[in-house]
């Protein structure tokens, strides 16, 4: 029956979805060729802008990592200088001496301080402290004799840790910089601490050097570099001070608490006091920049992850305004890259990220080159339109022809006509997607026809094996039917004996004959055991490689020296009642298709074999009952015959005569007393 879709109504024939493929290709490609004329400028500009933005993000990310690496090396070099200076024997000798009321450093100790400052001119403060935190030598003579054990960097060094702070304003002199400290040891024992302060002006100088070395002069003029601490506070910037000591976005309560404890912006004495210990100062809180909340969140997240990154964000003219939402920007788009400055050997966990380098660049600084590409867009769009018209005509012809041939062949197959493979032979030689489709279509039709033939075979086999209820005849039907579709050299048909927990071979062909007592195997041994356990078919192209083949008892086919094996369980309602096992003397004598075919036959054969087996069982039971009944009948007949003889007149006379004879013999016997 023809099941093709009916022709669409006349009014729908002119809709696009009902056009011929050749017409669709022609119209679509023409539209594609004309569309660039209308959108070429936007596409080129947007694509170029995105590409330049990505490229710039990569470049400034590399720049940020480079600057961060320079800062890391700078901090590491300063820390190494401090550790070398702390190992000076003159300092250890000075600290071992009794602590005077007013410390007076020796010339050697003062020389060590001077040498350290000369080695790194950015070091503006150097101090030496005894185990109690008292200043024993210092570049600021007024601090001699004072106890500064409450300072975090001094306390850390006295505990035996090297310390590097983040960039911060000093609580005593309010100078921006970084504090370093190392313990002074003698024979493994901490006998004091040595600390330095790195002037924050060094960071601004490094920013200037970086910008002066930039390859793009235009970008260097508008590029901004700044250092951000873990709380998102800008501690140093390359030019100006409009962002200095302000936070990127609004601080969270947790960040505000950390600022109150660490006091990176310094602090003020409570009340009207002009001077107070550093620990008593109240931390200055940064002024927020709500408009830069996105950048601040990214930087704080990067601190938490210990990684750098980049982001595109809107920078409004009013930085105190709320952070813009969506893709609207009432200011200028910027791209920023950030990279952490890492340093080993902190006071707590062995590594620290004291601050983040941020490189900020307006998009317009590098998007000017996009304007130069607009003119190329029009020329490219016009050329694309011309080429698309020519290509559309060619493709419409090339593509539609093989598709039409495939459609015609598919229609013939649908109408149950023979599949003419030569109709699509030319299409299958194509190397494109249509050729691939044709090859798949051809294989699909052949596979479908093979499957239909297989189903017909299974149907015929099912009819033949279900024509008898005798078990022996049924098993022979099954064995010979299987040989017609799955050639084999030997077969064993076995059924499960639940009482004996054995597999009983009821039929074996091709190998040694089964003895009259029927050959039995343990149900958990060899290939039969594997079939029962798995409940699934087994295909062994090379029987010698299967461990079960070496660990099984002698089979009826052992003398054949089989090379391949195929077995499936016989199952009824999920219960295994037996197995069908085939062997071949050839390697790869069976394949997956044969396994699937045998499984299909086994599904039908299992029910028929079970019915025949049940019939035989009932017949045997009936024969036994009939035999028992015949025995009972014979006994009843004999009893009846005996009764008739005993009750006859002749038997009664014989019994009377016998009684008289016994009585006369008794009288003739002498008494025992005589």
Buried (B, 14 or more C-beta within 10 A) or exposed (E): EEEEEEEEEEEEEEEEEEBEBBEBBBBBBBEBBBBBBEEBBEBBBEEBBEEBBEEBBEBBBEBBBBBBBBBBEBBBEBBEBBBEBBBBEBBBEBBEEEEEEEBEBBEEBBEBBEBBBEBBEBBBBBBBBBBEBBBBBBBBEEBBBBBBBEBBBBBBBBEBBBBBBBBBBBBBEEBBBBBBBBBBBBEEEBBBBBBBBBBBBBBBEBBEEBBEEEEEEEBBEBBBBBBBBBBBBBBBBBBEEEBBBBBBBBBEEEBBEBBEEBBBBBBEBEEEEEEBEBEEBBBBEBEBBBBBBBBBBBBBEBBEEEEBBBBBBBBBEEBEEEBBEEEEBEBBBBBBBBBBBBBEBBBEEEEBBBBBBBBBBBBEBBBEEBEEBBEEBBEBBBEBBEEBBEBBBEBBEBBBBBBEBBEEBBEBBEEEEEBEEEBBEEBBEBEEEBBEBBBEBBEEBEEEEEEEEBEEBBEEBBEBBBEBEEBEEBBBBBBBBBBEBBEBBBBBBBBBBEEEEBBBBBBBBBBBEBEEEBBBBBBEBBBBBBBBEEEEBBBBBEBEEBEBBEEBEEBBBBEBEBBBBBBBBBBBEEEBBBBBBBBBBEEEBBEEEBBBBBBBBBBBBBBBBBBBBEBBEEEEEEEEEEEEEEEEEEEEEEEEEEEEEEEEEEEEEEEEEEEEEEEEEEEEEEEEEE
